[in-house]
Amino acid sequence: MAKKLNPVQEVPRNFDPFTDAAAVTPSDTVDLVPPCRGLWVGSLGNVTVVMVDYPSGATPTVEFVAVPAGTHLPVCCRRVMSTGTSAGSILALY
């Protein structure tokens, strides 16, 4: 189980190693709990996320286009959207 961490208040420094990971099932309605410090993309495609600083009721998205397989995206996000995400084997990094 992922460590319960509030990344807005307790984010380790960007160069600190990750200590946990969890498989991501993209969803247009379900947030990652807790929000992640990064994503690992296992197979080529687009990744659409809701960044952690957006208010809970808001869902403006950010789309990363043509993310290569084996890419680490250093983003704090609270949701990986199903709509717009075509990449696979995504891990949330904590």
KETOR-102557 format. One line per 8 residues: their letters; for each residue x, y, z of N, C-alpha, C, O, CB. Coordinates in steps of 0.001 Angstrom, whole numbers, padded with zeros to 6 digits. Glycine has a CB too. Layout:
% KETOR-102557
A> X Y Z X Y Z X Y Z X Y Z X Y Z  ...
This chain:
% KETOR-102557
MAKKLNPV> 000842 -001183 000000 000000 000000 000000 000883 001242 000000 001907 001291 000683 -000956 000001 001218  000486 002217 -000753 001255 003459 -000851 001229 004223 000469 000229 004225 001188 000708 004341 -001982  002333 004858 000763 002443 005687 001960 001453 006834 001880 001314 007462 000830 003880 006223 002130  000771 007111 002965 -000191 008217 003017 000583 009513 003187 001076 009822 004271 -001226 008027 004180  000681 010270 002091 001511 011465 002051 000724 012578 001389 000108 012363 000345 002843 011203 001300  000733 013736 001965 000124 014893 001333 001233 015643 000616 001981 016384 001254 -000615 015808 002375  001364 015465 -000732 002514 016030 -001423 002572 017549 -001400 003651 018118 -001563 002517 015569 -002826  001455 018216 -001205 001483 019671 -001163 002202 020145 000101 002900 021158 000070 000049 020245 -001219
QEVPRNFD> 002040 019428 001198 002617 019848 002465 003910 019111 002813 004751 019662 003523 001615 019647 003563  004090 017876 002328 005183 017041 002803 006013 016436 001679 006606 015374 001870 004641 015949 003663  006073 017065 000531 006807 016488 -000591 008299 016438 -000278 008898 017451 000085 006556 017296 -001879  008887 015271 -000419 010344 015203 -000287 010990 016050 -001387 010349 016381 -002385 010843 013721 -000362  012235 016388 -001197 012935 017160 -002223 012915 016385 -003530 012881 015154 -003519 014394 017472 -001792  012937 017091 -004658 012825 016456 -005958 013879 015400 -006221 013642 014475 -006998 012895 017482 -007013  015030 015516 -005594 016094 014555 -005852 016071 013381 -004888 016886 012468 -005020 017428 015238 -005779  015153 013380 -003913 015027 012231 -003018 014471 011047 -003803 013622 011235 -004674 014114 012567 -001800
PFTDAAAV> 014930 009833 -003513 014421 008666 -004241 012973 008373 -003866 012504 008732 -002786 015295 007437 -003959  012290 007721 -004776 010927 007280 -004487 011003 006093 -003545 011954 005312 -003592 010154 006910 -005796  010007 005959 -002695 010011 004877 -001720 008870 003896 -001923 008796 002882 -001229 009946 005440 -000334  007966 004187 -002877 006839 003294 -003117 006314 003531 -004530 006571 004572 -005135 005714 003515 -002061  005587 002564 -005039 004968 002676 -006355 003695 001849 -006358 003564 000883 -005607 005939 002212 -007483  002759 002242 -007214 001502 001499 -007343 001024 001590 -008783 001165 002627 -009431 000417 002048 -006364  000458 000497 -009278 -000100 000488 -010625 -001253 001481 -010710 -002027 001633 -009765 -000573 -000932 -011015  -001357 002151 -011850 -002412 003149 -012069 -003425 002600 -013061 -003064 002104 -014128 -001818 004493 -012583
TPSDTVDL> -004695 002696 -012694 -005785 002459 -013624 -006364 003825 -013961 -007022 004433 -013117 -006878 001486 -013022  -006133 004324 -015180 -006660 005653 -015526 -008165 005727 -015312 -008896 004789 -015629 -006326 005999 -016981  -008620 006860 -014769 -010033 007067 -014472 -010369 008546 -014607 -009582 009409 -014216 -010382 006553 -013054  -011533 008828 -015158 -011991 010213 -015256 -012665 010695 -013980 -013026 011868 -013881 -012944 010361 -016418  -012842 009807 -012996 -013572 010185 -011787 -012849 009880 -010474 -013180 010467 -009444 -014881 009496 -011781  -011880 008982 -010492 -011238 008530 -009249 -009834 009117 -009126 -009002 008963 -010020 -011174 006983 -009199  -009584 009797 -007996 -008276 010379 -007718 -007306 009332 -007181 -007714 008317 -006617 -008409 011528 -006723  -006011 009599 -007369 -004974 008816 -006716 -004945 009237 -005252 -004946 010430 -004948 -003573 009018 -007405
VPPCRGLW> -004919 008272 -004351 -004885 008581 -002923 -003699 007857 -002314 -003697 006630 -002224 -006219 008173 -002212  -002698 008605 -001898 -002529 010053 -002003 -002089 010431 -003414 -001746 009556 -004209 -001503 010559 -000966  -002095 011726 -003732 -001546 012161 -005020 -000085 011711 -005128 000613 011572 -004123 -001659 013714 -005180  000352 011489 -006350 001706 010961 -006540 002735 012064 -006767 002390 013209 -007058 001727 009998 -007713  004017 011687 -006625 005146 012596 -006874 005689 012451 -008278 006500 013264 -008719 006259 012344 -005873  005252 011429 -008982 005725 011197 -010339 005011 010015 -010946 004317 009266 -010258 007233 010972 -010360  005190 009854 -012258 004623 008718 -012980 005715 008033 -013776 006607 008687 -014318 003471 009167 -013909  005641 006718 -013842 006488 005931 -014724 005597 005414 -015833 004584 004767 -015566 007207 004759 -013963
VGSLGNVT> 005964 005693 -017079 005163 005280 -018228 005868 004098 -018882 006994 004225 -019362 004961 006464 -019249  005197 002946 -018899 005815 001729 -019393 005704 001512 -020887 006555 000852 -021484 005229 000586 -018709  004648 002068 -021510 004516 001897 -022956 004086 003211 -023601 003353 004003 -023008 003503 000776 -023284  004557 003422 -024825 004371 004666 -025572 002910 005096 -025640 002012 004272 -025810 004919 004512 -026973  002688 006410 -025504 001347 006969 -025672 001213 008314 -024992 002178 008868 -024465 000305 006014 -025126  000003 008824 -025015 -000312 010088 -024347 -000718 009819 -022902 -001285 008772 -022588 -001441 010844 -025097  -000418 010782 -022026 -000822 010694 -020621 -001493 012009 -020261 -000889 013076 -020373 000407 010398 -019675  -002752 011928 -019826 -003518 013108 -019438 -003751 013053 -017927 -004259 012060 -017405 -004877 013187 -020219
VVMVDYPS> -003377 014128 -017230 -003459 014150 -015769 -004173 015406 -015278 -004321 016387 -016006 -002055 014067 -015153  -004610 015345 -014022 -005069 016513 -013275 -003990 016776 -012233 -003719 015929 -011381 -006509 016285 -012609  -003380 017943 -012304 -002285 018283 -011394 -002810 018469 -009973 -003991 018759 -009777 -001562 019560 -011868  -001948 018304 -008998 -002349 018298 -007594 -002866 019653 -007113 -003683 019690 -006193 -001185 017873 -006739  -002429 020753 -007691 -002834 022072 -007198 -004223 022523 -007643 -004722 023535 -007150 -001842 023081 -007639  -004859 021797 -008564 -006210 022180 -008964 -007175 021852 -007843 -007023 020821 -007187 -006629 021468 -010271  -008171 022707 -007602 -009142 022443 -006533 -009865 021125 -006766 -009957 020643 -007895 -010160 023587 -006434  -010369 020556 -005695 -010989 019236 -005739 -012134 019155 -006745 -012275 018131 -007413 -011495 018865 -004370
GATPTVEF> -012944 020180 -006877 -014072 020144 -007801 -013695 020437 -009237 -014485 020176 -010144 -015105 021113 -007364  -012507 020974 -009468 -012083 021350 -010816 -011309 020202 -011456 -010608 019456 -010772 -011217 022635 -010782  -011441 020070 -012756 -010699 019014 -013439 -010042 019505 -014723 -010145 018831 -015748 -011618 017855 -013748  -009360 020673 -014705 -008597 021030 -015892 -007447 020035 -016052 -006808 019647 -015074 -008064 022495 -015799  -007200 019640 -017264 -006218 018585 -017490 -004982 019096 -018206 -004999 020139 -018860 -006836 017463 -018283  -003906 018327 -018061 -002655 018562 -018770 -002370 017282 -019543 -002402 016189 -018978 -001463 018942 -017783  -002089 017422 -020853 -001816 016254 -021674 -000345 016228 -022079 000172 017184 -022657 -002720 016244 -022920  000320 015114 -021765 001684 014862 -022217 001565 013975 -023455 001059 012856 -023379 002576 014183 -021082
VAVPAGTH> 002030 014480 -024582 001820 013815 -025874 003034 012979 -026257 004179 013403 -026100 001526 014849 -026974  002755 011776 -026766 003782 010867 -027288 004902 010609 -026278 006084 010739 -026596 004373 011437 -028570  004514 010246 -025070 005498 009931 -024028 006143 008579 -024366 005437 007579 -024495 004826 009897 -022597  007464 008539 -024509 008128 007274 -024851 008030 006245 -023726 007897 006597 -022554 009591 007528 -025184  008098 004982 -024100 008137 003906 -023106 009359 004085 -022215 010436 004456 -022682 008162 002511 -023793  009177 003816 -020924 010288 003915 -019988 010576 005323 -019514 011685 005611 -019064 011505 003359 -020608  009589 006210 -019609 009774 007608 -019211 009290 007846 -017789 008240 007349 -017383 009038 008539 -020174  010076 008614 -017040 009651 009111 -015729 009136 010524 -015925 009870 011391 -016400 010826 009071 -014676
LPVCCRRV> 007885 010764 -015567 007311 012118 -015591 007338 012646 -014161 006615 012128 -013310 005834 012123 -016179  008148 013659 -013869 008236 014186 -012502 007118 015191 -012223 007362 016394 -012132 009605 014848 -012273  005893 014687 -012087 004730 015545 -011869 003989 015106 -010617 003848 013911 -010357 003788 015514 -013091  003518 016071 -009845 002614 015778 -008733 001202 015879 -009290 000723 016970 -009601 002835 016764 -007505  000545 014743 -009412 -000818 014769 -009954 -001745 013989 -009044 -001328 013101 -008301 -000858 014190 -011386  -003022 014352 -009127 -004006 013676 -008284 -004893 012729 -009064 -005656 011962 -008476 -004857 014688 -007577  -004797 012777 -010417 -005602 011862 -011222 -004925 011641 -012563 -004380 012570 -013158 -007037 012408 -011419  -004966 010398 -013034 -004581 010069 -014403 -005888 009779 -015123 -006598 008827 -014800 -003564 008835 -014475
MSTGTSAG> -006188 010615 -016101 -007468 010527 -016798 -007498 009345 -017761 -006492 009008 -018387 -007749 011823 -017554  -008668 008723 -017867 -008879 007685 -018872 -008998 008327 -020253 -008410 007857 -021227 -010147 006848 -018546  -009775 009417 -020314 -009924 010155 -021564 -008613 010845 -021889 -008114 011642 -021095 -011081 011185 -021474  -008060 010548 -023037 -006822 011184 -023462 -005564 010424 -023111 -004477 010803 -023547 -006741 012521 -022878  -005682 009352 -022327 -004508 008553 -021971 -004485 007291 -022817 -005391 006460 -022747 -004509 008199 -020459  -003428 007162 -023620 -003282 005964 -024444 -002039 005170 -024052 -001860 004041 -024511 -003215 006343 -025923  -001183 005743 -023213 -000003 005021 -022729 -000444 003913 -021784 -001544 003955 -021232 000991 005984 -022018  000412 002934 -021603 000074 001827 -020727 001148 001543 -019703 002212 002161 -019704 -000183 000601 -021531
SILALY> 000852 000598 -018829 001778 000173 -017779 002286 001377 -016990 003492 001566 -016836 002961 -000606 -018385  001355 002185 -016496 001690 003401 -015749 001769 003083 -014265 000900 002406 -013714 000647 004518 -016010  002819 003579 -013626 002979 003450 -012186 002963 004825 -011545 003575 005756 -012067 004281 002708 -011841  002268 004968 -010416 002349 006164 -009594 003538 005986 -008664 003696 004938 -008039 001019 006414 -008793  004367 007006 -008576 005581 006951 -007749 005408 007835 -006522 004938 008969 -006624 006830 007393 -008564  005791 007311 -005361 005629 008022 -004106 006951 008138 -003375 007008 008712 -002288 004603 007327 -003229
